[in-house]
Amino acid sequence: MATRTAAPTRRPPGAVDPDDAVMLRAAELAAWAQRHARIIITAAVVVLLTVGGFLYYRMYQASRAERAAAQFLTVAQTALGSPGAQGRAELESFIRRYDGTREADEARVMLAGMYLQENQPRQALTPLRAVTGDADSPLWYQGQMLLGAALNRDGKRAEAVQAYLRAADRAALEYQRNEALNEAALVREQANDWRGAAELYRRMLQDAEKGSLDESVLQMRLAEAEARASAPAAQPAPGAK
């Protein structure tokens, strides 16, 4: 039986060999790169500068945070040993140098505490508002509680209540939430807003353990607040809520 021989495949007229197509494409790319060399070089430089700048910034921030952590203990000890204007000046200088670090917020909280000890609550507001203005600060709750205390002592009871309620709403732990609500209730009592205080005691009772001492104390406080709220002479202070 005769064997068939496969006929050679004929390439259509005008077809380009695959190897030639690759080389042609490479030549086109080389020609394009040569024509746009300035653009390519500029783009490469921009990328390198951007990446380099980002890495430098990260290294600088890490180094700055390390310096802040190393120096804060010394500054804190110096400030505690030098109460008054000198101690505050040490903390303020540290805050300016290391603003944006955790240690700077710690210095702000410490500075505010010094102002409160010296019965200058209004001066404590600026550093505390800087701390509480950053919702991601690990010292946010502590700063918010001190802010409530400073506002209350400055006679701004309505703002103090709001500061404590914000702390309660964002508290990570139950005891922190109850601590903030309790402070808010006490401020409302000081303002003769007994209805507002009773509302907060009810809220705390929801978290209290059944049969516990805390529950008994809250029930007594709630009963007193409700009794005072229903008394004819009870007049809530304007804006206390």
MDAnalysis code that builds the backbone (N, CA, C; Angstrom):
import MDAnalysis as mda
import numpy as np

u = mda.Universe.empty(723, n_residues=241, atom_resindex=np.repeat(np.arange(241), 3), trajectory=True)
u.add_TopologyAttr("name", ["N", "CA", "C"] * 241)
u.add_TopologyAttr("resid", np.arange(1, 242))
u.add_TopologyAttr("resname", ["MET", "ALA", "THR", "ARG", "THR", "ALA", "ALA", "PRO", "THR", "ARG", "ARG", "PRO", "PRO", "GLY", "ALA", "VAL", "ASP", "PRO", "ASP", "ASP", "ALA", "VAL", "MET", "LEU", "ARG", "ALA", "ALA", "GLU", "LEU", "ALA", "ALA", "TRP", "ALA", "GLN", "ARG", "HIS", "ALA", "ARG", "ILE", "ILE", "ILE", "THR", "ALA", "ALA", "VAL", "VAL", "VAL", "LEU", "LEU", "THR", "VAL", "GLY", "GLY", "PHE", "LEU", "TYR", "TYR", "ARG", "MET", "TYR", "GLN", "ALA", "SER", "ARG", "ALA", "GLU", "ARG", "ALA", "ALA", "ALA", "GLN", "PHE", "LEU", "THR", "VAL", "ALA", "GLN", "THR", "ALA", "LEU", "GLY", "SER", "PRO", "GLY", "ALA", "GLN", "GLY", "ARG", "ALA", "GLU", "LEU", "GLU", "SER", "PHE", "ILE", "ARG", "ARG", "TYR", "ASP", "GLY", "THR", "ARG", "GLU", "ALA", "ASP", "GLU", "ALA", "ARG", "VAL", "MET", "LEU", "ALA", "GLY", "MET", "TYR", "LEU", "GLN", "GLU", "ASN", "GLN", "PRO", "ARG", "GLN", "ALA", "LEU", "THR", "PRO", "LEU", "ARG", "ALA", "VAL", "THR", "GLY", "ASP", "ALA", "ASP", "SER", "PRO", "LEU", "TRP", "TYR", "GLN", "GLY", "GLN", "MET", "LEU", "LEU", "GLY", "ALA", "ALA", "LEU", "ASN", "ARG", "ASP", "GLY", "LYS", "ARG", "ALA", "GLU", "ALA", "VAL", "GLN", "ALA", "TYR", "LEU", "ARG", "ALA", "ALA", "ASP", "ARG", "ALA", "ALA", "LEU", "GLU", "TYR", "GLN", "ARG", "ASN", "GLU", "ALA", "LEU", "ASN", "GLU", "ALA", "ALA", "LEU", "VAL", "ARG", "GLU", "GLN", "ALA", "ASN", "ASP", "TRP", "ARG", "GLY", "ALA", "ALA", "GLU", "LEU", "TYR", "ARG", "ARG", "MET", "LEU", "GLN", "ASP", "ALA", "GLU", "LYS", "GLY", "SER", "LEU", "ASP", "GLU", "SER", "VAL", "LEU", "GLN", "MET", "ARG", "LEU", "ALA", "GLU", "ALA", "GLU", "ALA", "ARG", "ALA", "SER", "ALA", "PRO", "ALA", "ALA", "GLN", "PRO", "ALA", "PRO", "GLY", "ALA", "LYS"])
u.atoms.positions = np.array([
    [0.848, -1.193, 0.000],
    [0.000, 0.000, 0.000],
    [0.875, 1.230, 0.000],
    [0.591, 2.139, -0.815],
    [1.428, 3.323, -0.981],
    [1.331, 4.204, 0.244],
    [2.499, 4.734, 0.638],
    [2.564, 5.631, 1.811],
    [2.406, 7.062, 1.366],
    [1.500, 7.775, 2.082],
    [1.287, 9.177, 1.738],
    [2.327, 10.052, 2.411],
    [2.842, 10.954, 1.702],
    [3.817, 11.909, 2.261],
    [3.101, 13.218, 2.513],
    [3.249, 13.717, 3.801],
    [2.556, 14.966, 4.153],
    [3.119, 16.106, 3.350],
    [2.240, 16.850, 2.776],
    [2.675, 17.986, 1.965],
    [3.129, 19.112, 2.871],
    [4.194, 19.796, 2.570],
    [4.684, 20.895, 3.416],
    [3.630, 21.980, 3.535],
    [3.540, 22.522, 4.794],
    [2.563, 23.582, 5.050],
    [3.033, 24.866, 4.412],
    [2.162, 25.411, 3.630],
    [2.508, 26.672, 2.967],
    [1.975, 27.857, 3.771],
    [2.859, 28.825, 3.970],
    [2.485, 30.027, 4.703],
    [1.763, 30.958, 3.758],
    [0.647, 31.528, 4.212],
    [-0.094, 32.442, 3.345],
    [0.783, 33.605, 2.922],
    [0.519, 34.110, 1.750],
    [1.309, 35.253, 1.268],
    [1.209, 36.419, 2.254],
    [2.329, 37.031, 2.563],
    [2.354, 38.193, 3.457],
    [2.467, 37.850, 4.919],
    [2.413, 36.533, 5.317],
    [2.505, 36.145, 6.716],
    [3.925, 36.347, 7.224],
    [4.042, 36.682, 8.527],
    [5.347, 36.949, 9.125],
    [5.733, 35.771, 10.006],
    [6.972, 35.375, 9.907],
    [7.477, 34.294, 10.738],
    [7.394, 34.706, 12.209],
    [6.995, 33.780, 13.138],
    [6.879, 34.138, 14.559],
    [8.158, 34.741, 15.133],
    [9.289, 34.171, 14.784],
    [10.557, 34.718, 15.299],
    [10.776, 36.127, 14.789],
    [10.431, 36.337, 13.539],
    [10.592, 37.679, 12.982],
    [9.644, 38.667, 13.652],
    [8.432, 38.166, 14.012],
    [7.458, 39.040, 14.678],
    [7.972, 39.491, 16.033],
    [8.602, 38.562, 16.782],
    [9.152, 38.910, 18.091],
    [10.238, 39.961, 17.943],
    [11.121, 39.744, 16.990],
    [12.224, 40.688, 16.783],
    [11.708, 42.040, 16.310],
    [10.665, 42.008, 15.499],
    [10.079, 43.253, 15.018],
    [9.459, 44.032, 16.168],
    [8.780, 43.284, 17.069],
    [8.158, 43.934, 18.221],
    [9.215, 44.545, 19.139],
    [10.309, 43.796, 19.336],
    [11.398, 44.297, 20.171],
    [11.996, 45.553, 19.575],
    [12.132, 45.553, 18.258],
    [12.689, 46.739, 17.604],
    [11.765, 47.940, 17.749],
    [10.456, 47.680, 17.656],
    [9.494, 48.766, 17.825],
    [9.560, 49.345, 19.239],
    [9.682, 48.446, 20.258],
    [9.768, 48.908, 21.641],
    [11.037, 49.708, 21.881],
    [12.137, 49.233, 21.268],
    [13.397, 49.956, 21.422],
    [13.301, 51.339, 20.805],
    [12.665, 51.379, 19.656],
    [12.515, 52.679, 18.986],
    [11.617, 53.606, 19.796],
    [10.542, 53.042, 20.381],
    [9.637, 53.870, 21.210],
    [10.371, 54.387, 22.431],
    [11.176, 53.491, 23.071],
    [11.922, 53.895, 24.256],
    [12.927, 54.984, 23.921],
    [13.532, 54.872, 22.749],
    [14.508, 55.895, 22.357],
    [13.829, 57.244, 22.138],
    [12.635, 57.200, 21.535],
    [11.924, 58.454, 21.285],
    [11.421, 59.095, 22.568],
    [11.102, 58.250, 23.585],
    [10.530, 58.758, 24.830],
    [11.485, 58.570, 26.010],
    [12.762, 58.596, 25.733],
    [13.761, 58.352, 26.780],
    [13.630, 59.338, 27.930],
    [13.387, 60.598, 27.621],
    [13.303, 61.608, 28.678],
    [12.113, 61.327, 29.612],
    [10.976, 60.939, 29.007],
    [9.800, 60.645, 29.829],
    [10.054, 59.439, 30.724],
    [10.687, 58.397, 30.157],
    [10.948, 57.181, 30.919],
    [11.895, 57.465, 32.082],
    [12.949, 58.229, 31.795],
    [13.923, 58.543, 32.850],
    [13.266, 59.372, 33.953],
    [12.451, 60.357, 33.539],
    [11.771, 61.201, 34.522],
    [10.843, 60.380, 35.404],
    [10.077, 59.466, 34.781],
    [9.157, 58.625, 35.546],
    [9.911, 57.729, 36.521],
    [11.046, 57.191, 36.067],
    [11.840, 56.323, 36.934],
    [12.390, 57.094, 38.128],
    [12.843, 58.316, 37.861],
    [13.376, 59.140, 38.947],
    [12.280, 59.472, 39.956],
    [11.089, 59.788, 39.448],
    [9.968, 60.107, 40.344],
    [9.627, 58.910, 41.225],
    [9.587, 57.724, 40.627],
    [9.276, 56.518, 41.387],
    [10.335, 56.276, 42.463],
    [11.606, 56.414, 42.079],
    [12.682, 56.188, 43.038],
    [12.632, 57.191, 44.181],
    [12.385, 58.442, 43.842],
    [12.308, 59.468, 44.876],
    [11.130, 59.225, 45.809],
    [9.992, 58.811, 45.230],
    [8.811, 58.548, 46.054],
    [9.051, 57.392, 47.015],
    [9.569, 56.292, 46.477],
    [9.848, 55.129, 47.316],
    [10.916, 55.462, 48.355],
    [11.966, 56.141, 47.892],
    [13.037, 56.506, 48.816],
    [12.546, 57.436, 49.911],
    [11.716, 58.401, 49.520],
    [11.182, 59.330, 50.509],
    [10.297, 58.630, 51.526],
    [9.485, 57.686, 51.052],
    [8.609, 56.940, 51.955],
    [9.435, 56.131, 52.952],
    [10.464, 55.445, 52.454],
    [11.304, 54.635, 53.342],
    [12.039, 55.511, 54.352],
    [12.511, 56.657, 53.871],
    [13.222, 57.579, 54.778],
    [12.270, 58.082, 55.861],
    [11.042, 58.402, 55.457],
    [10.063, 58.905, 56.420],
    [9.763, 57.848, 57.476],
    [9.597, 56.593, 57.034],
    [9.306, 55.522, 57.991],
    [10.474, 55.334, 58.959],
    [11.679, 55.383, 58.439],
    [12.860, 55.216, 59.294],
    [12.985, 56.395, 60.259],
    [12.692, 57.601, 59.762],
    [12.770, 58.791, 60.603],
    [11.736, 58.728, 61.724],
    [10.507, 58.319, 61.379],
    [9.456, 58.224, 62.387],
    [9.802, 57.182, 63.446],
    [10.347, 56.047, 63.011],
    [10.715, 55.001, 63.963],
    [11.826, 55.489, 64.891],
    [12.807, 56.176, 64.316],
    [13.909, 56.703, 65.124],
    [13.404, 57.774, 66.097],
    [12.490, 58.609, 65.617],
    [11.935, 59.676, 66.463],
    [11.133, 59.090, 67.619],
    [10.353, 58.042, 67.329],
    [9.570, 57.386, 68.382],
    [10.491, 56.766, 69.438],
    [11.608, 56.194, 68.998],
    [12.557, 55.611, 69.938],
    [13.178, 56.688, 70.825],
    [13.531, 57.820, 70.223],
    [14.110, 58.916, 71.010],
    [13.087, 59.453, 72.015],
    [11.829, 59.570, 71.570],
    [10.779, 60.071, 72.467],
    [10.603, 59.140, 73.656],
    [10.571, 57.834, 73.407],
    [10.396, 56.866, 74.489],
    [11.574, 56.908, 75.455],
    [12.783, 57.082, 74.910],
    [13.972, 57.095, 75.758],
    [14.033, 58.350, 76.625],
    [13.572, 59.478, 76.095],
    [13.698, 60.748, 76.813],
    [12.512, 61.062, 77.723],
    [11.376, 60.421, 77.472],
    [10.187, 60.806, 78.222],
    [10.328, 60.551, 79.724],
    [10.881, 59.417, 80.103],
    [11.012, 59.108, 81.524],
    [11.838, 60.169, 82.239],
    [12.924, 60.601, 81.589],
    [13.758, 61.637, 82.199],
    [12.994, 62.944, 82.347],
    [12.262, 63.311, 81.273],
    [11.495, 64.555, 81.305],
    [10.399, 64.481, 82.363],
    [9.730, 63.331, 82.463],
    [8.655, 63.175, 83.446],
    [9.194, 63.292, 84.865],
    [10.332, 62.671, 85.129],
    [10.927, 62.751, 86.459],
    [11.329, 64.179, 86.792],
    [11.890, 64.871, 85.794],
    [12.283, 66.266, 86.003],
    [11.071, 67.134, 86.296],
    [9.973, 66.915, 85.534],
    [8.760, 67.712, 85.723],
    [8.144, 67.458, 87.094],
    [8.128, 66.190, 87.518],
    [7.565, 65.869, 88.833],
    [8.410, 66.455, 89.956],
    [9.715, 66.528, 89.728],
    [10.596, 67.089, 90.741],
    [10.642, 68.600, 90.721],
    [10.024, 69.204, 89.706],
    [10.033, 70.670, 89.587],
    [8.615, 71.152, 89.339],
    [7.749, 71.093, 90.342],
    [6.358, 71.515, 90.136],
    [6.279, 72.991, 89.806],
    [5.172, 73.357, 89.212],
    [4.999, 74.757, 88.853],
    [5.440, 75.037, 87.435],
    [5.804, 76.273, 87.178],
    [6.116, 76.715, 85.825],
    [7.289, 75.960, 85.215],
    [8.307, 75.659, 86.001],
    [9.488, 74.976, 85.466],
    [9.131, 73.574, 84.984],
    [8.365, 72.842, 85.801],
    [7.962, 71.499, 85.389],
    [7.089, 71.522, 84.157],
    [6.171, 72.467, 84.094],
    [5.301, 72.572, 82.914],
    [6.107, 72.914, 81.669],
    [7.110, 73.771, 81.832],
    [7.949, 74.156, 80.689],
    [8.691, 72.952, 80.120],
    [9.150, 72.061, 81.006],
    [9.833, 70.843, 80.540],
    [8.900, 70.007, 79.674],
    [7.660, 69.832, 80.131],
    [6.691, 69.030, 79.384],
    [6.300, 69.698, 78.075],
    [6.090, 71.000, 78.095],
    [5.714, 71.713, 76.871],
    [6.812, 71.647, 75.827],
    [8.066, 71.746, 76.262],
    [9.191, 71.634, 75.330],
    [9.251, 70.240, 74.712],
    [9.019, 69.216, 75.534],
    [9.017, 67.839, 75.034],
    [7.892, 67.636, 74.017],
    [6.719, 68.183, 74.301],
    [5.571, 68.044, 73.395],
    [5.872, 68.665, 72.046],
    [6.507, 69.829, 72.042],
    [6.847, 70.482, 70.767],
    [7.834, 69.646, 69.965],
    [8.794, 69.031, 70.643],
    [9.813, 68.249, 69.924],
    [9.260, 66.945, 69.369],
    [8.345, 66.318, 70.120],
    [7.913, 64.972, 69.748],
    [6.412, 64.889, 69.517],
    [5.832, 65.973, 69.051],
    [4.398, 65.972, 68.735],
    [4.081, 64.868, 67.734],
    [2.992, 64.160, 67.981],
    [2.608, 63.061, 67.102],
    [2.980, 61.696, 67.638],
    [3.757, 61.645, 68.717],
    [4.116, 60.363, 69.324],
    [3.229, 60.081, 70.529],
    [3.212, 58.831, 70.933],
    [2.441, 58.448, 72.131],
    [2.970, 59.195, 73.349],
    [4.296, 59.332, 73.421],
    [4.898, 59.987, 74.573],
    [4.485, 61.450, 74.662],
    [4.262, 62.087, 73.519],
    [3.794, 63.475, 73.542],
    [2.403, 63.559, 74.165],
    [1.545, 62.592, 73.849],
    [0.220, 62.561, 74.464],
    [0.322, 62.274, 75.960],
    [1.251, 61.411, 76.349],
    [1.447, 61.159, 77.769],
    [1.891, 62.435, 78.483],
    [2.759, 63.200, 77.824],
    [3.204, 64.468, 78.404],
    [2.045, 65.450, 78.518],
    [1.140, 65.449, 77.529],
    [-0.033, 66.330, 77.587],
    [-0.946, 65.958, 78.767],
    [-1.168, 64.670, 78.951],
    [-2.006, 64.225, 80.066],
    [-1.360, 64.615, 81.392],
    [-0.055, 64.448, 81.473],
    [0.673, 64.810, 82.685],
    [0.612, 66.317, 82.920],
    [0.766, 67.089, 81.852],
    [0.694, 68.544, 81.953],
    [-0.689, 68.980, 82.436],
    [-1.724, 68.376, 81.892],
    [-3.090, 68.705, 82.313],
    [-3.297, 68.355, 83.781],
    [-2.759, 67.219, 84.199],
    [-2.869, 66.834, 85.597],
    [-2.211, 67.854, 86.518],
    [-1.080, 68.401, 86.092],
    [-0.396, 69.421, 86.893],
    [-1.249, 70.682, 86.993],
    [-1.867, 71.066, 85.884],
    [-2.740, 72.245, 85.912],
    [-3.921, 72.027, 86.855],
    [-4.488, 70.821, 86.831],
    [-5.628, 70.540, 87.716],
    [-5.199, 70.559, 89.183],
    [-4.004, 70.035, 89.467],
    [-3.505, 70.057, 90.844],
    [-3.289, 71.491, 91.321],
    [-2.962, 72.361, 90.389],
    [-2.724, 73.764, 90.728],
    [-4.004, 74.593, 90.617],
    [-5.133, 73.904, 90.468],
    [-6.437, 74.556, 90.377],
    [-6.503, 75.548, 89.202],
    [-5.988, 75.085, 88.063],
    [-6.068, 75.875, 86.837],
    [-6.735, 75.027, 85.747],
    [-8.006, 74.682, 85.928],
    [-8.667, 73.772, 84.982],
    [-8.743, 74.322, 83.570],
    [-8.863, 75.623, 83.416],
    [-8.983, 76.180, 82.066],
    [-7.706, 75.955, 81.257],
    [-6.548, 76.064, 81.927],
    [-5.286, 75.831, 81.229],
    [-5.114, 74.362, 80.850],
    [-5.791, 73.478, 81.576],
    [-5.689, 72.043, 81.279],
    [-6.451, 71.656, 80.022],
    [-7.373, 72.497, 79.576],
    [-8.230, 72.137, 78.451],
    [-7.459, 71.991, 77.146],
    [-6.489, 72.865, 76.904],
    [-5.769, 72.826, 75.618],
    [-5.032, 71.507, 75.407],
    [-4.175, 71.053, 76.338],
    [-3.512, 69.760, 76.113],
    [-4.486, 68.589, 76.068],
    [-5.563, 68.653, 76.842],
    [-6.515, 67.540, 76.844],
    [-7.295, 67.477, 75.538],
    [-7.644, 68.619, 74.968],
    [-8.353, 68.607, 73.687],
    [-7.453, 68.115, 72.561],
    [-6.154, 68.344, 72.698],
    [-5.225, 67.804, 71.701],
    [-5.197, 66.275, 71.761],
    [-5.238, 65.721, 72.964],
    [-5.234, 64.260, 73.117],
    [-6.543, 63.659, 72.625],
    [-7.656, 64.243, 73.040],
    [-8.963, 63.678, 72.684],
    [-9.351, 63.987, 71.243],
    [-8.618, 64.893, 70.603],
    [-8.902, 65.176, 69.197],
    [-8.439, 64.064, 68.272],
    [-7.581, 63.194, 68.773],
    [-7.105, 62.040, 68.001],
    [-7.828, 60.793, 68.500],
    [-8.811, 60.339, 67.738],
    [-9.619, 59.191, 68.179],
    [-8.805, 57.907, 68.276],
    [-7.650, 57.859, 67.598],
    [-6.826, 56.650, 67.621],
    [-5.768, 56.676, 68.720],
    [-5.699, 57.749, 69.470],
    [-4.692, 57.829, 70.530],
    [-4.974, 56.791, 71.605],
    [-3.958, 56.038, 72.040],
    [-4.181, 55.059, 73.115],
    [-4.537, 55.722, 74.440],
    [-4.332, 57.031, 74.537],
    [-4.657, 57.765, 75.756],
    [-5.972, 58.520, 75.620],
    [-6.756, 58.200, 74.593],
    [-7.991, 58.944, 74.350],
    [-8.938, 58.868, 75.546],
    [-9.173, 57.684, 76.071],
    [-10.121, 57.536, 77.184],
    [-9.653, 58.314, 78.409],
    [-8.399, 58.154, 78.756],
    [-7.866, 58.859, 79.916],
    [-7.972, 60.373, 79.726],
    [-7.642, 60.823, 78.515],
    [-7.757, 62.250, 78.226],
    [-9.187, 62.743, 78.291],
    [-10.125, 61.919, 77.826],
    [-11.539, 62.305, 77.835],
    [-12.063, 62.414, 79.268],
    [-11.642, 61.517, 80.132],
    [-12.067, 61.573, 81.525],
    [-11.511, 62.817, 82.214],
    [-10.239, 63.117, 81.965],
    [-9.652, 64.327, 82.542],
    [-10.292, 65.580, 81.961],
    [-10.668, 65.512, 80.673],
    [-11.342, 66.653, 80.053],
    [-12.669, 66.921, 80.754],
    [-13.411, 65.862, 81.069],
    [-14.663, 66.027, 81.790],
    [-14.440, 66.675, 83.151],
    [-13.385, 66.244, 83.850],
    [-13.084, 66.820, 85.166],
    [-12.706, 68.290, 85.056],
    [-11.881, 68.617, 84.054],
    [-11.446, 70.006, 83.878],
    [-12.623, 70.905, 83.517],
    [-13.495, 70.430, 82.642],
    [-14.666, 71.229, 82.254],
    [-15.590, 71.453, 83.444],
    [-15.779, 70.414, 84.244],
    [-16.650, 70.544, 85.405],
    [-16.087, 71.568, 86.389],
    [-14.790, 71.495, 86.640],
    [-14.165, 72.424, 87.578],
    [-14.104, 73.840, 87.024],
    [-14.200, 73.953, 85.705],
    [-14.225, 75.278, 85.086],
    [-15.646, 75.828, 84.993],
    [-16.606, 75.079, 85.543],
    [-17.990, 75.536, 85.544],
    [-18.778, 75.187, 84.302],
    [-18.194, 74.413, 83.395],
    [-18.880, 74.028, 82.159],
    [-19.483, 72.627, 82.343],
    [-20.542, 72.558, 83.124],
    [-21.093, 71.250, 83.495],
    [-21.712, 70.504, 82.323],
    [-22.423, 71.204, 81.460],
    [-23.047, 70.526, 80.314],
    [-21.981, 69.903, 79.419],
    [-20.886, 70.648, 79.177],
    [-19.798, 70.105, 78.360],
    [-19.104, 68.955, 79.082],
    [-19.008, 69.061, 80.392],
    [-18.384, 67.984, 81.166],
    [-19.185, 66.691, 81.029],
    [-20.509, 66.799, 81.134],
    [-21.364, 65.619, 80.981],
    [-21.164, 64.996, 79.606],
    [-21.121, 65.821, 78.581],
    [-20.929, 65.300, 77.228],
    [-19.581, 64.609, 77.080],
    [-18.545, 65.158, 77.711],
    [-17.231, 64.527, 77.654],
    [-17.268, 63.147, 78.306],
    [-17.919, 63.048, 79.456],
    [-18.025, 61.750, 80.130],
    [-18.868, 60.761, 79.313],
    [-19.920, 61.247, 78.688],
    [-20.762, 60.347, 77.890],
    [-20.017, 59.842, 76.659],
    [-19.193, 60.697, 76.056],
    [-18.371, 60.235, 74.928],
    [-17.401, 59.153, 75.397],
    [-16.834, 59.347, 76.570],
    [-15.927, 58.335, 77.117],
    [-16.671, 57.022, 77.359],
    [-17.892, 57.111, 77.873],
    [-18.675, 55.898, 78.127],
    [-19.018, 55.175, 76.825],
    [-19.364, 55.933, 75.803],
    [-19.763, 55.325, 74.529],
    [-18.609, 54.586, 73.863],
    [-17.378, 55.062, 74.074],
    [-16.234, 54.452, 73.410],
    [-15.378, 53.603, 74.337],
    [-15.828, 53.429, 75.569],
    [-15.036, 52.664, 76.534],
    [-14.867, 51.222, 76.062],
    [-13.647, 50.731, 76.198],
    [-13.369, 49.359, 75.763],
    [-13.787, 48.335, 76.807],
    [-13.822, 48.739, 78.075],
    [-14.122, 47.817, 79.167],
    [-15.356, 48.281, 79.934],
    [-16.040, 47.321, 80.538],
    [-17.284, 47.642, 81.247],
    [-17.035, 48.580, 82.419],
    [-15.958, 48.339, 83.163],
    [-15.707, 49.190, 84.335],
    [-15.418, 50.629, 83.908],
    [-14.788, 50.800, 82.735],
    [-14.542, 52.151, 82.229],
    [-15.857, 52.831, 81.856],
    [-16.744, 52.087, 81.228],
    [-18.048, 52.652, 80.860],
    [-18.814, 53.091, 82.108],
    [-18.833, 52.238, 83.128],
    [-19.544, 52.587, 84.352],
    [-18.869, 53.751, 85.082],
    [-17.551, 53.796, 85.027],
    [-16.824, 54.912, 85.645],
    [-17.226, 56.234, 84.999],
    [-17.273, 56.252, 83.674],
    [-17.632, 57.480, 82.959],
    [-19.087, 57.859, 83.212],
    [-19.980, 56.881, 83.193],
    [-21.391, 57.174, 83.455],
    [-21.601, 57.685, 84.879],
    [-20.860, 57.117, 85.827],
    [-20.987, 57.556, 87.206],
    [-20.556, 59.010, 87.359],
    [-19.444, 59.381, 86.711],
    [-18.980, 60.771, 86.782],
    [-20.006, 61.709, 86.141],
    [-20.585, 61.291, 85.031],
    [-21.608, 62.114, 84.379],
    [-22.826, 62.278, 85.283],
    [-23.212, 61.218, 85.971],
    [-24.362, 61.284, 86.880],
    [-24.090, 62.234, 88.038],
    [-22.871, 62.193, 88.583],
    [-22.515, 63.078, 89.681],
    [-22.556, 64.545, 89.253],
    [-22.095, 64.828, 88.030],
    [-22.141, 66.208, 87.541],
    [-23.592, 66.652, 87.389],
    [-24.448, 65.772, 86.907],
    [-25.869, 66.127, 86.785],
    [-26.491, 66.365, 88.163],
    [-26.073, 65.590, 89.148],
    [-26.579, 65.824, 90.503],
    [-26.133, 67.207, 90.999],
    [-24.875, 67.562, 90.737],
    [-24.378, 68.871, 91.149],
    [-25.187, 70.001, 90.502],
    [-25.683, 69.734, 89.302],
    [-26.482, 70.733, 88.589],
    [-27.968, 70.613, 88.923],
    [-28.301, 69.761, 89.912],
    [-29.701, 69.516, 90.288],
    [-30.521, 68.922, 89.145],
    [-29.852, 68.262, 88.225],
    [-30.554, 67.567, 87.146],
    [-30.755, 66.116, 87.590],
    [-31.703, 65.927, 88.492],
    [-31.903, 64.608, 89.076],
    [-32.525, 63.627, 88.089],
    [-33.353, 64.123, 87.197],
    [-33.909, 63.231, 86.168],
    [-32.783, 62.690, 85.269],
    [-31.891, 63.577, 84.883],
    [-30.763, 63.147, 84.051],
    [-29.878, 62.161, 84.785],
    [-29.669, 62.381, 86.091],
    [-28.862, 61.454, 86.876],
    [-29.548, 60.097, 86.972],
    [-30.867, 60.107, 87.194],
    [-31.606, 58.845, 87.285],
    [-31.498, 58.055, 85.983],
    [-31.538, 58.746, 84.872],
    [-31.407, 58.077, 83.570],
    [-30.081, 57.322, 83.472],
    [-29.015, 57.933, 83.967],
    [-27.698, 57.290, 83.894],
    [-27.585, 56.138, 84.886],
    [-28.206, 56.258, 86.054],
    [-28.187, 55.146, 87.014],
    [-28.936, 53.939, 86.457],
    [-30.020, 54.195, 85.748],
    [-30.743, 53.078, 85.108],
    [-29.848, 52.396, 84.066],
    [-29.123, 53.208, 83.344],
    [-28.229, 52.645, 82.321],
    [-27.145, 51.785, 82.962],
    [-26.619, 52.239, 84.097],
    [-25.581, 51.458, 84.778],
    [-26.142, 50.175, 85.373],
    [-27.383, 50.236, 85.817],
    [-28.004, 49.040, 86.404],
    [-28.130, 47.904, 85.389],
    [-28.232, 48.246, 84.132],
    [-28.347, 47.216, 83.094],
    [-27.094, 46.341, 83.043],
    [-25.940, 46.929, 83.403],
    [-24.685, 46.179, 83.371],
    [-24.323, 45.574, 84.719],
    [-24.999, 46.000, 85.794],
    [-24.642, 45.534, 87.133],
    [-24.993, 44.065, 87.317],
    [-24.132, 43.360, 88.033],
    [-24.377, 41.948, 88.316],
    [-25.533, 41.813, 89.303],
    [-26.456, 40.921, 88.994],
    [-27.624, 40.722, 89.847],
    [-27.207, 40.271, 91.242],
    [-27.761, 40.943, 92.254],
    [-27.469, 40.576, 93.632],
    [-26.145, 41.088, 94.153],
    [-25.429, 41.852, 93.369],
    [-24.126, 42.351, 93.790],
    [-24.273, 43.628, 94.610],
    [-23.175, 44.005, 95.277],
    [-23.157, 45.244, 96.055],
    [-23.328, 46.444, 95.123],
    [-22.707, 46.370, 93.945],
    [-22.836, 47.468, 92.985],
    [-24.299, 47.696, 92.616],
    [-25.026, 46.617, 92.413],
    [-26.435, 46.757, 92.059],
    [-27.209, 47.421, 93.194],
    [-26.929, 47.048, 94.443],
    [-27.632, 47.642, 95.582],
    [-27.345, 49.134, 95.695],
    [-26.082, 49.505, 95.519],
    [-25.710, 50.921, 95.617],
    [-26.390, 51.722, 94.509],
    [-26.382, 51.184, 93.296],
    [-27.013, 51.895, 92.178],
    [-28.521, 52.032, 92.389],
    [-29.137, 51.004, 92.939],
    [-30.582, 51.081, 93.199],
    [-30.900, 52.174, 94.219],
    [-30.030, 52.319, 95.235],
    [-30.239, 53.371, 96.233],
    [-30.055, 54.752, 95.600],
    [-29.033, 54.880, 94.771],
    [-28.799, 56.164, 94.108],
    [-29.939, 56.498, 93.154],
    [-30.426, 55.494, 92.461],
    [-31.544, 55.708, 91.545],
    [-32.789, 56.145, 92.314],
    [-33.056, 55.491, 93.426],
    [-34.235, 55.841, 94.227],
    [-34.136, 57.278, 94.730],
    [-32.937, 57.675, 95.175],
    [-32.757, 59.046, 95.654],
    [-32.939, 60.046, 94.520],
    [-32.356, 59.741, 93.359],
    [-32.473, 60.652, 92.221],
    [-33.917, 60.794, 91.771],
    [-34.648, 59.682, 91.738],
    [-36.056, 59.742, 91.323],
    [-36.891, 60.527, 92.334],
    [-36.588, 60.359, 93.629],
    [-37.324, 61.090, 94.651],
    [-37.069, 62.587, 94.541],
    [-35.825, 62.951, 94.336],
    [-35.491, 64.368, 94.212],
    [-36.067, 64.957, 92.919],
    [-36.104, 64.143, 91.873],
    [-36.639, 64.620, 90.599],
    [-38.127, 64.911, 90.703],
    [-38.822, 64.150, 91.530],
    [-40.266, 64.346, 91.657],
    [-40.632, 65.397, 92.698],
    [-39.634, 65.844, 93.468],
    [-39.903, 66.868, 94.482],
    [-40.176, 68.201, 93.795],
    [-41.106, 69.004, 94.300],
    [-41.462, 70.282, 93.656],
    [-40.293, 71.243, 93.522],
    [-39.353, 71.197, 94.466],
    [-38.259, 72.183, 94.448],
    [-37.163, 71.819, 93.462],
    [-37.178, 70.601, 92.931],
    [-36.101, 70.184, 92.039],
    [-36.209, 70.910, 90.702],
    [-35.161, 71.662, 90.383],
    [-35.132, 72.402, 89.108],
    [-33.828, 72.101, 88.397],
    [-33.841, 71.375, 87.302],
    [-32.609, 71.076, 86.569],
    [-31.953, 72.364, 86.088],
    [-30.634, 72.397, 86.197],
    [-29.898, 73.556, 85.695],
    [-29.975, 73.598, 84.178],
    [-30.095, 74.773, 83.583],
    [-30.186, 74.880, 82.113],
    [-28.948, 74.276, 81.453],
    [-29.183, 73.438, 80.462],
    [-28.073, 72.854, 79.702],
    [-27.362, 71.726, 80.412],
    [-27.836, 71.290, 81.547],
    [-27.131, 70.235, 82.295],
    [-27.203, 68.904, 81.605],
    [-28.180, 68.702, 80.737],
    [-28.307, 67.423, 80.048],
    [-27.393, 67.346, 78.870],
])
